[in-house]
Amino acid sequence: MRTYDVITFGEAMGMFIAEETGDLASVRHFTKELAGAETNVAIGLARLGYRVLWLSKVGTDSLGDYIIQELQKEKVDPSLIKRDPERLTGFQLKEKVEKGDPGVQYYRKNSAASQMGTKDFPELAEIHANHYHLTGIPLALSPSVRELSAALLHKARSEGKTISFDPNLRPSLWKDEKTMVKTIQSFACQADYIFPGISEGKILTGYAQPEDIAKFYLDQGAKMVFVKLGAKGAYVATQAESKVVAGFPVSKVVDTVGAGDGFSVGVLSGLFDGLDVFEAAGRGNAIGALATMSAGDKAGLPNREQLLAFMKGYTELTV
């Protein structure tokens, strides 16, 4: 029997970040990094000292080797990463921009991870975790990956463990918006902690105000809802109380990709450490801010010392 603080899963990819601005077709030099919303959360929690198990599938190729090596360096347990000799590991090309969100081109169709399913992980019966973190991205990859998501959700529920869910909408991976909303909501409405961005919440619930988005999920049984408001922070609601938790000022935003994952890391680690819901959201805002100050998806995720140093001076927040 193996026990972890957190289990999460998804598709890890190679990411090639342009070293100069301009159209990707004209860029000649790239830096290789690891990408994946769920791997960002896994790495962020591992850097804060939690035992994290990562489930996925990669090809028997150099990018697959690279992903496993990077996770091992970060002390994320990669023992349930399976290798597919017939399919390749997905990757992406990412623009370098002076401001705004960078453009990204994905090469993931029919990747090894997109074909994983429950049959690949018989060991799950002997593995347990205190918390399960899921996102909406795997739900878009294939029916077999959705079945694996459902199996993990059922496992967490049957064990009486907490579940967090980040919608992480990727419309380009879905055949239409109606299917995306219906599928993602079927999972989100079973989670304890939900992390929608304000624009995601509008798409998923039809409501534009964070209070209404939060109420929608609370009415479905969620214990806590964290509506991400970008630089403004987050609107946080439970069945008993709610308020906006202010964000942290950032002198220069380098790249907003990964900020939402950093927010999840902060909130979850705060809750694990016994902080109240608003203190946890404050930590989420801090790590989200740190994530915007670096180009890589995971480069800005701090260890505990770095987190304390960044939050120093904000005495109203407990870290």
DAJO-V258696 format. One record per residue. N is the residue number from 1. RES is the residue in one small letter. SS is DSSP state (A for helix, B for strand, O for the rest). NEAR is the number of other C-alpha atoms within 12 Angstrom. Layout:
<<N;RES;SS;NEAR> <N;RES;SS;NEAR>>
This chain:
<<1;m;O;10> <2;r;B;20> <3;t;B;20> <4;y;B;27> <5;d;B;32> <6;v;B;42> <7;i;B;45> <8;t;B;47> <9;f;B;48> <10;g;O;45> <11;e;O;47> <12;a;O;48> <13;m;B;43> <14;g;B;39> <15;m;B;32> <16;f;B;33> <17;i;B;34> <18;a;B;30> <19;e;O;23> <20;e;O;21> <21;t;O;21> <22;g;O;19> <23;d;O;19> <24;l;A;24> <25;a;A;15> <26;s;A;13> <27;v;O;19> <28;r;O;17> <29;h;O;19> <30;f;B;23> <31;t;B;21> <32;k;B;25> <33;e;B;30> <34;l;B;40> <35;a;B;40> <36;g;O;39> <37;a;A;40> <38;e;A;46> <39;t;A;48> <40;n;A;48> <41;v;A;54> <42;a;A;49> <43;i;A;48> <44;g;A;46> <45;l;A;47> <46;a;A;36> <47;r;A;33> <48;l;O;33> <49;g;O;24> <50;y;O;32> <51;r;O;30> <52;v;B;43> <53;l;B;40> <54;w;B;44> <55;l;B;44> <56;s;B;44> <57;k;B;43> <58;v;B;40> <59;g;B;35> <60;t;O;24> <61;d;O;23> <62;s;A;20> <63;l;A;31> <64;g;A;34> <65;d;A;26> <66;y;A;26> <67;i;A;40> <68;i;A;35> <69;q;A;20> <70;e;A;27> <71;l;A;38> <72;q;A;23> <73;k;A;16> <74;e;O;33> <75;k;O;25> <76;v;O;38> <77;d;B;34> <78;p;B;34> <79;s;B;24> <80;l;B;29> <81;i;B;35> <82;k;B;34> <83;r;B;31> <84;d;B;24> <85;p;O;17> <86;e;O;16> <87;r;O;24> <88;l;O;30> <89;t;O;41> <90;g;O;38> <91;f;B;36> <92;q;B;30> <93;l;B;32> <94;k;B;38> <95;e;O;36> <96;k;O;31> <97;v;O;25> <98;e;O;18> <99;k;O;17> <100;g;O;15> <101;d;O;19> <102;p;O;28> <103;g;O;24> <104;v;B;23> <105;q;B;22> <106;y;B;24> <107;y;B;21> <108;r;O;31> <109;k;O;23> <110;n;O;23> <111;s;O;34> <112;a;O;38> <113;a;A;44> <114;s;A;37> <115;q;A;37> <116;m;O;36> <117;g;O;31> <118;t;A;26> <119;k;A;16> <120;d;A;24> <121;f;O;25> <122;p;A;15> <123;e;A;17> <124;l;A;28> <125;a;A;20> <126;e;A;13> <127;i;B;27> <128;h;B;29> <129;a;B;32> <130;n;B;28> <131;h;B;37> <132;y;B;43> <133;h;B;48> <134;l;B;48> <135;t;B;46> <136;g;O;43> <137;i;O;34> <138;p;A;46> <139;l;A;43> <140;a;A;37> <141;l;O;35> <142;s;O;29> <143;p;A;19> <144;s;A;22> <145;v;A;35> <146;r;A;31> <147;e;A;25> <148;l;A;33> <149;s;A;40> <150;a;A;30> <151;a;A;25> <152;l;A;40> <153;l;A;34> <154;h;A;22> <155;k;A;26> <156;a;A;31> <157;r;A;22> <158;s;A;15> <159;e;A;18> <160;g;O;17> <161;k;O;25> <162;t;B;34> <163;i;B;39> <164;s;B;44> <165;f;B;48> <166;d;B;45> <167;p;O;47> <168;n;O;41> <169;l;O;35> <170;r;O;26> <171;p;A;23> <172;s;A;18> <173;l;A;23> <174;w;O;23> <175;k;O;15> <176;d;O;14> <177;e;A;20> <178;k;A;16> <179;t;A;18> <180;m;A;30> <181;v;A;30> <182;k;A;21> <183;t;A;32> <184;i;A;39> <185;q;A;32> <186;s;A;23> <187;f;A;38> <188;a;A;43> <189;c;O;35> <190;q;O;30> <191;a;O;39> <192;d;O;35> <193;y;B;43> <194;i;B;49> <195;f;O;50> <196;p;O;43> <197;g;B;38> <198;i;A;35> <199;s;A;23> <200;e;A;34> <201;g;A;37> <202;k;A;24> <203;i;A;26> <204;l;A;35> <205;t;A;31> <206;g;O;18> <207;y;O;19> <208;a;O;21> <209;q;O;22> <210;p;A;33> <211;e;A;30> <212;d;A;24> <213;i;A;35> <214;a;A;44> <215;k;A;32> <216;f;A;32> <217;y;A;38> <218;l;A;29> <219;d;A;20> <220;q;O;24> <221;g;O;20> <222;a;O;30> <223;k;O;32> <224;m;B;44> <225;v;B;49> <226;f;B;50> <227;v;B;47> <228;k;B;45> <229;l;O;33> <230;g;A;33> <231;a;A;29> <232;k;A;22> <233;g;B;34> <234;a;B;41> <235;y;B;40> <236;v;B;44> <237;a;B;35> <238;t;B;28> <239;q;O;22> <240;a;O;14> <241;e;O;19> <242;s;B;25> <243;k;B;24> <244;v;B;28> <245;v;B;31> <246;a;B;28> <247;g;O;31> <248;f;O;34> <249;p;O;22> <250;v;O;24> <251;s;O;12> <252;k;O;19> <253;v;O;27> <254;v;O;28> <255;d;O;33> <256;t;O;35> <257;v;O;38> <258;g;O;40> <259;a;A;44> <260;g;A;51> <261;d;A;48> <262;g;A;48> <263;f;A;50> <264;s;A;52> <265;v;A;54> <266;g;A;49> <267;v;A;46> <268;l;A;49> <269;s;A;42> <270;g;A;32> <271;l;A;28> <272;f;A;27> <273;d;O;22> <274;g;O;15> <275;l;O;21> <276;d;O;24> <277;v;A;37> <278;f;A;36> <279;e;A;34> <280;a;A;34> <281;a;A;47> <282;g;A;45> <283;r;A;46> <284;g;A;52> <285;n;A;48> <286;a;A;50> <287;i;A;53> <288;g;A;50> <289;a;A;42> <290;l;A;47> <291;a;A;40> <292;t;O;37> <293;m;O;31> <294;s;O;28> <295;a;O;37> <296;g;O;36> <297;d;O;41> <298;k;O;43> <299;a;O;29> <300;g;O;36> <301;l;O;44> <302;p;O;38> <303;n;O;27> <304;r;A;25> <305;e;A;15> <306;q;A;18> <307;l;A;35> <308;l;A;21> <309;a;A;17> <310;f;A;29> <311;m;A;29> <312;k;O;17> <313;g;O;13> <314;y;O;20> <315;t;O;13> <316;e;O;14> <317;l;O;28> <318;t;O;26> <319;v;O;36>>
